[in-house]
Amino acid sequence: MGRLIKYLLYLVILAGIGLVAYAYVGPWFGADFNAPLEEVRKPVVLNAN
């Protein structure tokens, strides 16, 4: 059981390192992490009777 927990911990650490690496290297491969810049307006109908 301890071996399974150890392997899961290694997997979580590797996944975290991979996520951080993707955040740094992703824009070089075309991943766009910027938020959309256009303003969005939608009407809201309140139902207050």
Contacts in CASP RR format, 6 or more apart in sequence:
PFRMAT RR
TARGET T0000
AUTHOR 0000-0000-0000
METHOD contacts of the structure
MODEL  1
MGRLIKYLLYLVILAGIGLVAYAYVGPWFGADFNAPLEEVRKPVVLNAN
22 31 0 8 1.000
23 33 0 8 1.000
26 33 0 8 1.000
27 33 0 8 1.000
END
